[in-house]
Amino acid sequence: MKTGIKFYNTDETYPPLDFARLVEDNGIESIWLPDHSHVPAQSRVREEDKVAYGGTASGAQQRKFDTSPVAGGPPREYYRNYDPVTTLAMMGAVTSTLKLGTGICLVVQRDPIILAKEIATIDRLTEGRFLFGVGAGAPWNMAELENHGVDPKRRTGLMLERLEAMKQIWVNEQAEYHGKQVDFDPIYQWPKPVQQPHPPILMGGMGPTVLDRALSHADGWIPGHSDDTFDGLGDRVTELRERAAAVGKTMEITLNLGRLDYLDRYVEMGLDRVVYMVSAAASESETRTFVRELGKVAEEVKGAVSPQS
């Protein structure tokens, strides 16, 4: 089982490039950066969506909403974070083995032709270290999407079309795509990614149809874990494994927001990777301590074998 770390890289947290070196030096497999272009000043987050986001009304993520400078909205690091794609490119330049993941990239907010080129460039320059976690935006986040001209009701279809279009660009010398929301005639674009046919696409989400999307458009699934119930996670992991095997496909399952007190459960479920969050409020000393401890965990669990290995 592989170990990753999620980091809200902002101008107020541990310096991102120093952090990447620290993570690699401690033997952690991957780093994952979230994606928020901005936070709308006039929040329209509903109470039920805040609870759904945080897992429980009293959870750590829920408390973040309560302390937000935007009334009822997300916390400070959600609008002060650096762009993840640019930052991962920089992190790749100062490391040599660290995997570089988007956790997750809001594909619907980004032009697919530009994004395809950015990802292929990073993958090429880092010799195949990019991991493409993707999503269409959570219910509490609709105002951010709307500012990008995205119709929230059509966001899932838009994400899937953009992923399909990007795949065409990555694998073909001459690429074209004609969908309901994405449409372009034949184009040339280089570079092509090192990883073939493209960097791994990991579908984020916990909704009722996310496994369908993961199987049809991705190479893996990024479920979340934010409370004590696991919300049937083990059953869904088994379902995805079985459905993938039935069609001759291998799916990598990466748990987002892992908790160290559930480490044995993660091993038991046969997860491929667990990503743990370092607090944006942690001091530099606290951050270094957390990374060192996580490095020890990574060494302990890296021999755990998933059912599909």
C-alpha positions, 0 to 999 in steps of 0.5 A: 500500500502506497502512502501520499500526503495532501497539502494546501499549498498557500503563501502562508503555509510551509514553502511548497518546494521545500515541502516537496523535498521534505516529503520525498526525503521521508520516503512518501510516495506522492504529494496531492494538491487541491484545486480552487481558483477562487472563493466567491465573496457571496457564499451560497453554501447550504447547511446540508451541503456543508454537513455533506462536505464535512461528513458530520456537522461536528467534524474538522471540515465542518469547523473550517466552514464555521471559521471561514472569513466568508460567511458560511463558506470555505476556509482561508486556504481555499482562496489563498492556495497556489495553482496546483498544476503550476506548483506540481511542475515546480515540485517536479523540478526539485524532486526525482522520484516523488509522484505528483498528483492533483487531488483533485483537479476541477476539470470543468473549470479548465480548457481541455486543450490547454490542460492536456498540454500542461499535463503532458508537459509535466509528465514529460519533464518529470519522466512520467510522475504525474497522477491525474485526480479529477472531479466535477465539483461538490454541491457546496462549490457551485458558485465557484463553477458558475463563475467559470461559466459552468452550468452545475446541472451539466458539470458531470457531462462536461467533465467526461467530455473534456476527459475524452477530448484530452485522451484523444489529444494525448494518444493521437498525432491528429486529434479531434473531438465532437461532443455536446459541450466540447467540440473541435476539428483536427488539431496537432499538439505535442508533447505527448505524455511519457506514461502511455496511453496517458497519465493515470486518471483517478475519478474523485467522488462519493456519489451513487454513480461515481463507480460507473464514471471511474470504470468508463472514464478513469483508471482508478477511484479516489473516495473520501473518508471523513467520519467513523462509519466508512459509509459502506466504503469496504463494500464499494471497494469490493464492488469496484474490484469485481466490476473491473475484473469482469471487464478485464480492467485494473483499477487503482483505489486511492483513499483521500483524507485518511486517518492514521488511527484507521490504518489497519482497516485500510490495509484490510480493505486492500487499498492501493494508496492512502493520502493523509492531510497535513493541516494548513494551520500547522507550524513549520515544526509541526509540519516537519514532525507530521511528515517524518511520522508519515514517512515511518508509516509509509515504510511500515505499510508499503509491503501490504498487497492489494487484492488485485496485485 
